[in-house]
Structures are given as structure tokens and as C-alpha cells.
Amino acid sequence: MPLLLSAPLGNSLDLFELLDRYRHHADALIESDNHIERMALCGRLLAGLMMIGGEGGKGVH
């Protein structure tokens, strides 16, 4: 799990690479019983949605 959270998000990834990376985050979120890890994974998924949506940190609409 720590390796998954420590991997950089990377603006150089294409859409399919991002989707694959965040699929792994979602799988880890489903399997995790640790509250802190779940919060960190949710944060990573939100960051991914913002990257995919092109919002650059302005929020998901």
C-alpha cells in the first residue's frame, strides 16, 4: 500500500495510463480496513478525477 500512495501522479501520463493507475487505487480502497489509508486513497482518487477533468485543482463538476 505505501508504494501505491508514494507513486507520483504524473502529468505526463495519458488518459488510459491514469485510468489504470486509479483502478489500482480503487481496488486498494475496497480492500483496505485502515481508516488512514482509505482517506489517503480517496484523496488520490479525487486528485485523479481533477486531472482527468482538466480542472487543475478547481474541483470536480
C-alpha positions in Angstrom: 0.0 0.0 0.0 2.6 2.7 0.8 4.2 2.2 -2.6 0.9 2.9 -4.3 0.5 6.1 -2.3 4.0 7.2 -2.8 4.0 6.9 -6.6 3.7 10.4 -8.3 0.6 11.3 -10.1 2.4 12.4 -13.2 1.1 14.9 -15.7 2.9 13.0 -18.5 0.5 10.0 -18.3 -2.1 9.6 -21.0 -5.8 9.1 -20.1 -5.6 5.3 -20.2 -2.5 5.1 -18.0 -4.2 7.4 -15.5 -7.3 5.3 -15.5 -5.3 2.1 -15.0 -3.4 3.7 -12.1 -6.6 4.8 -10.4 -8.3 1.5 -10.9 -5.5 0.1 -8.7 -6.2 2.9 -6.1 -9.9 2.0 -6.2 -9.2 -1.7 -5.7 -6.9 -0.9 -2.8 -9.6 1.3 -1.3 -12.1 -1.5 -1.5 -9.7 -4.0 0.2 -8.4 -1.6 2.9 -9.6 -1.7 6.5 -7.3 1.0 7.6 -9.1 4.4 8.0 -6.0 6.5 7.3 -5.1 4.5 4.2 -8.7 4.9 3.0 -8.6 8.6 3.4 -5.3 8.9 1.5 -6.7 6.7 -1.3 -9.8 8.9 -1.5 -7.6 11.9 -1.8 -5.6 10.3 -4.6 -8.8 9.4 -6.4 -10.1 13.0 -6.1 -6.8 14.3 -7.4 -7.1 11.9 -10.4 -10.6 13.0 -11.1 -9.4 16.6 -11.1 -6.5 15.7 -13.5 -8.9 13.8 -15.9 -11.4 16.6 -15.7 -8.8 19.2 -16.6 -9.8 21.3 -13.6 -6.2 21.7 -12.3 -7.4 21.8 -8.7 -10.5 23.8 -9.2 -12.8 20.9 -8.2 -14.8 18.3 -9.9 -18.0 19.4 -11.7 
